[in-house]
Amino acid sequence: MTTVPSTTIITNLKNATAPTANTLADATAAGLDMPGMLALSLTKAYELKVCLTLIVGKTDSADPNLATLDDVLASLT
C-alpha cells in the first residue's frame, strides 16, 4: 500500500481554525454557514473513511481498484 502523506484530510479539517471576520462576512453574504460547513465536511470525511474501510475489506487483492482505494484511505488520517 502506498500513502499520500501530503493529504491528511481529517487531521487538517480537525485543525481548521475559526474563519476570519472577513471570511465569515463574505460567506454570510453568499448564504453560507462557514462554521457549519466546516463541521459537516469533517463529518463527511469520517463517513468516507468508514465506507472505504468496509469496501477495502471486501475488495479482492487482484482487483485493480484496490491500490487506488488504499491510497485514498491512507490519505484520510
Secondary structure, DSSP 8 states (H G I E B T S, - for coil): ----TT--HHHHHHT-----HHHHHHHHHTT--HHHHHHHHHHHHHHHHHHHHHHHHTS-TT-THHHHHHHHHHH--
